Amino acid sequence: MKNMHQEFQPPVELQDTIQCFWYDRRESGENPSSFEVLPDGYAEIIFHFGSGCSFSHNGDLQSLPSPFMMGLLHQPVLFHTKNRLEIIGVRCFPWTVFDLLGLPSGKDGVRIFEHPIAQLQSILQACIHAGKIEEAVAEVQQYFLDARSQVARNSMLFKAGVAMREANGTLPVSEVAAAAHATVRTLERNFKQSSGHTVKDVSALMRFEQVRNQLWLSPDSNLAGLAHELGYTDQSHLSREFKRYSGTTPAAFARKAKKEKPIVNNDFVAFIQA
């Protein structure tokens, strides 16, 4: 299987909104292939090309249009494809992306939405077909630059987001509010209105993401040390939260990482082959 993953940093003007743009290619042959996407602290807009993809929803396979959105996930999602699947993704901070695109916030995990951004599909398709990945990313980047110039920056949410990211989700809500120069009540109201989630919800996902990435890169990591470093009460608290979001224990995930890392490569990109 020839898989490829590239990430592209956003320009300065978009760094309060977008963590990165990325390209992913998966080649699985003619037999249907599945891959699992694990939760993290981001919302993503996904354009896809090739044989298409679907996901398991209430026991049924649901085909996905391009683009679609993945909001914050609270459990793994299983996607299905075959032959070649290519993706241009936009990894966004959940407290900014809905306001930027003029979309209502919500708790939907995989979300089908109608938006003018879908007009990029044919342009991106031509770029991908010609192998011009950087040109495709530049087109998406320009769309977001244009959108960003039309929306006033919410300095409270920006400051809150910076504090949360720098602390990897370990700050109590009161300290996030202090960093944002806001009261807890005002921050929570604005944050939930913009993202559909509470500060505590998103912080918990950020912490899980740190544990997940550490175990992927270093499967033999000490869980008690990780629990202390990331502000969990103890190792059992970390294990409960990890299982809540991943559906598996840290030990089982670490075993899977040891087995699959040589196949996938050293970069955890939230896609785990099922």
C-alpha positions in Angstrom: 0.0 0.0 0.0 1.5 3.4 -1.0 0.3 6.0 1.5 1.5 9.5 1.6 0.9 12.4 4.1 2.0 16.0 3.9 1.2 19.0 6.1 1.3 22.7 5.1 1.6 25.5 7.6 -1.0 28.3 7.3 0.1 31.9 6.6 0.3 34.2 9.6 -3.1 35.7 8.9 -4.8 32.3 9.3 -2.9 31.0 12.3 -5.6 32.0 14.8 -8.1 29.9 12.8 -6.3 27.0 11.1 -3.7 24.6 12.6 -2.6 23.3 9.2 -3.6 22.2 5.7 -2.8 18.6 4.8 -2.8 16.1 1.9 -3.3 12.4 2.3 -3.2 9.6 -0.3 -4.3 6.1 0.5 -4.0 3.2 -2.0 -5.8 0.0 -1.0 -6.4 -1.9 -4.2 -9.7 -3.1 -5.5 -10.8 -4.7 -2.2 -12.7 -2.4 0.2 -10.4 -1.0 2.9 -11.3 0.5 6.2 -9.5 3.1 8.4 -10.3 4.5 11.7 -10.1 8.2 12.7 -9.6 8.9 16.3 -10.8 12.0 18.2 -8.6 15.1 18.6 -9.1 18.7 19.5 -9.8 20.0 15.9 -12.6 20.3 13.4 -11.7 19.4 9.9 -13.0 20.2 6.4 -12.3 17.3 4.1 -12.2 17.4 0.3 -11.8 13.9 -1.2 -11.0 12.6 -4.7 -10.7 9.2 -6.3 -13.0 6.3 -5.5 -14.9 8.2 -2.8 -15.4 7.2 0.8 -18.2 6.3 3.2 -18.6 5.9 6.9 -20.4 3.6 9.3 -23.4 5.3 10.7 -25.9 3.4 12.9 -24.8 0.2 11.4 -25.2 1.3 7.8 -22.7 2.7 5.2 -23.3 6.3 4.3 -21.6 7.7 1.3 -19.9 11.1 1.9 -20.0 14.1 -0.5 -17.0 16.3 -1.0 -16.4 18.4 1.0 -17.7 17.2 4.4 -16.8 18.3 7.9 -15.6 16.4 10.8 -16.4 18.2 14.0 -15.0 17.2 17.3 -15.3 13.4 17.7 -16.0 11.8 21.0 -15.4 8.2 19.7 -13.6 6.7 16.7 -15.2 6.8 13.3 -14.7 4.0 10.8 -14.3 5.1 7.1 -14.4 2.8 4.1 -12.8 3.2 0.6 -11.1 1.2 -2.1 -8.6 1.8 -4.8 -7.1 5.3 -4.5 -8.4 8.0 -2.1 -6.8 11.4 -2.0 -7.7 14.1 0.5 -7.1 17.8 1.0 -7.9 18.6 4.6 -8.2 21.8 6.6 -7.5 21.3 10.3 -9.3 24.1 12.1 -9.6 25.3 15.7 -13.2 24.5 16.6 -13.8 27.8 18.4 -13.2 29.8 15.2 -14.1 27.8 12.1 -17.9 28.0 12.4 -17.9 31.7 12.7 -15.4 32.0 9.9 -17.6 30.1 7.5 -20.9 31.4 8.8 -22.0 27.9 9.8 -24.1 27.1 12.9 -21.9 25.3 15.5 -23.0 21.8 16.6 -21.9 18.6 18.2 -22.2 16.5 15.0 -19.1 14.3 14.5 -19.2 13.7 10.7 -21.3 16.5 9.2 -22.6 16.9 5.7 -23.1 20.6 5.0 -23.9 23.0 2.1 -21.6 25.9 1.7 -20.0 27.9 -1.2 -16.7 26.3 -0.3 -17.9 23.3 -2.3 -17.3 25.3 -5.4 -13.6 24.5 -4.9 -14.2 20.8 -5.7 -13.7 21.0 -9.5 -10.7 23.2 -9.2 -9.0 21.0 -6.6 -10.0 17.9 -8.7 -8.0 19.3 -11.6 -5.0 20.0 -9.5 -5.0 16.6 -7.8 -5.4 14.9 -11.2 -2.4 16.8 -12.5 -0.4 15.9 -9.3 -0.2 19.6 -8.3 -0.8 19.1 -4.6 0.7 22.5 -3.5 -1.4 24.3 -6.0 -4.5 22.6 -4.6 -3.5 23.6 -1.1 -2.9 27.2 -2.3 -6.4 27.4 -3.7 -8.0 26.3 -0.4 -5.6 28.6 1.5 -6.7 31.6 -0.6 -10.4 30.8 0.0 -9.8 31.0 3.7 -7.7 34.1 3.5 -10.6 35.8 1.6 -13.1 34.6 4.2 -10.8 35.6 7.1 -10.6 39.2 5.8 -14.4 39.5 6.1 -14.7 38.4 9.7 -13.6 40.4 12.8 -11.2 38.5 15.0 -12.6 37.5 18.4 -9.7 38.4 20.6 -11.2 36.6 23.6 -11.5 33.3 21.9 -8.1 33.7 20.3 -6.5 34.3 23.6 -8.4 31.4 25.2 -7.4 29.1 22.4 -3.7 30.1 22.6 -3.7 29.4 26.3 -5.4 26.0 25.9 -3.1 24.9 23.1 0.1 26.0 24.9 -1.0 24.0 28.0 -2.1 21.0 25.9 -5.6 21.3 27.5 -4.3 21.1 31.1 -5.5 24.5 32.3 -8.6 24.8 34.5 -11.4 26.9 32.9 -10.8 29.7 35.4 -7.2 30.0 34.2 -8.3 29.9 30.5 -10.7 32.7 31.3 -8.0 34.7 33.0 -5.7 34.4 30.0 -8.6 35.6 27.8 -9.3 38.6 30.1 -12.8 37.4 30.6 -15.0 36.0 33.3 -15.7 32.3 33.3 -19.3 32.8 32.5 -18.6 35.1 29.5 -15.9 32.8 28.1 -18.0 29.7 28.4 -21.0 31.4 26.8 -18.9 32.7 23.8 -16.9 29.5 23.5 -19.9 27.2 23.4 -21.7 29.5 21.0 -18.8 29.5 18.6 -17.7 25.8 18.9 -20.8 23.9 20.2 -18.7 22.6 23.0 -17.5 23.8 26.5 -13.9 24.7 27.3 -13.7 21.6 29.4 -14.9 19.4 26.5 -12.2 20.7 24.2 -9.5 20.6 26.8 -10.2 16.9 27.5 -9.9 16.1 23.8 -6.6 18.1 23.7 -5.2 16.0 26.5 -6.3 12.8 25.0 -4.6 13.8 21.7 -1.4 14.3 23.6 -1.5 10.9 25.2 -2.5 9.3 21.9 0.4 10.9 20.0 2.9 10.1 22.7 1.9 6.4 22.7 2.0 6.3 18.9 5.5 7.7 18.8 6.8 6.0 22.0 4.6 2.9 22.8 6.7 2.1 25.9 5.9 5.5 27.5 5.2 5.5 31.2 1.5 6.1 31.8 1.8 7.3 35.3 4.3 9.9 34.1 2.0 11.0 31.3 -0.9 11.3 33.7 1.1 13.5 36.0 2.4 15.6 33.1 -1.0 16.2 31.5 -2.9 16.9 34.7 -4.9 13.7 35.1 -5.8 12.7 38.7 -3.8 9.5 38.3 -3.0 6.7 35.8 -6.5 5.2 36.1 -8.1 8.5 35.3 -5.9 8.7 32.2 -6.9 5.2 31.2 -10.6 5.8 31.7 -10.5 9.0 29.5 -8.4 7.2 26.9 -10.9 4.4 26.6 -13.8 6.9 26.5 -12.4 8.5 23.4 -10.6 5.7 21.7 -12.7 2.6 22.6 -9.6 0.8 23.7 -7.1 0.9 26.6 -3.7 2.7 26.4 -1.9 -0.6 26.6 -3.9 -2.1 23.7 -3.3 1.1 21.6 0.4 1.0 22.3 0.5 -2.7 21.2 -1.2 -1.7 17.9 1.2 1.2 17.5 4.2 -1.1 17.8 2.7 -3.4 15.2 1.6 -0.9 12.7 4.0 2.0 12.9 6.6 0.3 10.5 3.7 0.1 8.0 2.3 3.5 8.3 5.4 5.5 9.2 6.4 7.6 12.3 3.8 10.3 11.7 0.5 9.8 13.5 -2.1 11.5 11.3 -5.2 10.3 13.1 -5.7 7.5 10.5 -5.3 4.0 11.8 -5.7 1.1 9.4 -8.5 -1.2 10.7 
